[in-house]
Amino acid sequence: MTTHPTVSASGLTLRYGGTAALDDVSFRLHEGVTGLLGPNGAGKTTLLRVLATAVPADRGAFTVLGHDPGTVNGRREVRRRLGYLPQTPGFHADFTAFAFVDYVAILKELTDRAARHREVRRVLEAVDLSDVRGKRIKRLSGGMRQRVALAAALLGDPDLLLLDEPTVGLDPEQRMRFREVIAEAGQGRTVLLSTHQTEDVAMLCRRVIVMAHGRVRFEGTPAELTARAAGRVWSSAERDPQARAGWRTGLGAFRNVGDPPKDAELLEPTLEDGYLLVLDGEPVEVASA
């Protein structure tokens, strides 16, 4: 892992009317995959749009690889070294996979036709779409479309990759394939993966950031987030009314999260248990990166 952070953000604040989409957000990103967890409305998509230089923050600042996006030259340098997969990629349905990625490559200033086409073929191969590169996007599965969008984000071998809910709506096989691609993409670059899926974070990420109501509630490793629930998860025949969260498992017993009663049958915590406790108002914990 690199000594210096790829991204350093301080005090990012952005309001839409009376709502604070980002509220004094500060963090650092290093090489590898970092998960960005949070419920709907937490500010995850807004944060990725700010980092992608799609919208400016009202206050605060961030740097990417030493460049300041608040300046014209800095913003240009950041965009040249950035790959961004938005939550809802905009496709022209009649484009083939190759034509779409080639179109994005032109927008990324890859002007030499032969070199550009080599790069398009490279990224399509990286996401295992070489065999369908001539198919129209409207005839591809949802998982394949997501991989087309990821291929476009990988153009130019970016140093920073921002992925907004890339596995949403995918079936289990598609998600597993996508995880393989994301894990590979995290080798030698920085990836920020926004997701609702705690299992994606547990399987892929070196670090995790939890957001709620526009603020960072936790920053640390997945193991540290899981440890927040140590001694706080227990089994019972009925849902414990004192539990902060509880549900009946497939075996019939209830899994409870919160403050267990004396002599409770404690269970091994998961990352999701720690995440639930953070969202439920546990004290904010931001680990140094």
Secondary structure, DSSP 8 states (H G I E B T S, - for coil): --SS-SEEEEEEEEEETTEEEEEEEEEEE-SEEEEEE--TTSSHHHHHHHHTTSS--SEEEEEETTB-TTSHHHHHHHHHTEEEE-SS----TTSBHHHHHHHHHHHTT---HHHHHHHHHHHHHHTT-GGGTTSBGGGS-HHHHHHHHHHHHTTT--SEEEEESTTTT--HHHHHHHHHHHHHHTTTSEEEEEES-HHHHHHH-SEEEEEETTEEEEEE-HHHHHHTTTT-EEEESS--TT-SEEEE-TTS-EEEESS--TT-EE----HHHHHHHHHTT---EE---
